[in-house]
Amino acid sequence: MIAVTKWTAACGLLFCLSAGGCKVTSQAEASAPPPAISLSPSAAGAKCGGKGQPDCPLQSWMKSTLQTYQREKNYERLEASLTKLASHAPDGYASWKELSEAGALAAKNGDETAVSKSCKACHNEHRARYREERREKHLF
């Protein structure tokens, strides 16, 4: 089996060299760690939301209202807050309003599971883009 492996490697190297598509690297290059991922300018320069930084405006609002009201099972205030969130959907965030309204309706009905599902769907769809584009801006 060792002979077959060496022969296969030799044939592969010969093919690679003859095709002109091989890059021969030194041992140091082959074992070097991959380059660090560079963050976008807005993510790298963020002044909020990261470890050791204050919460960003929407993050702070969500923690102090939505999370608090949901934890307290204060569905009346949760409904009002999700309705407010729906009415301030940023331009270009297609389902933001609909997902927030669905959460508000679920809160009105006292359906904790449906509220959580709505929040999770909105976060899955919009969180990364929002952080990239609007992280430090106030929504309302």
Secondary structure, DSSP 8 states (H G I E B T S, - for coil): -HHHHHHHHHHHHHHHHHHT------HHHHHS--------HHHHT--SSSTTS---HHHHHIIIIIIHHHHHT-HHHHHHHHHHHHHT--TT-TTHHHHHHHHHHHHHTT-HHHHHHHHHHHHHHHHHHHHHHHTTS---
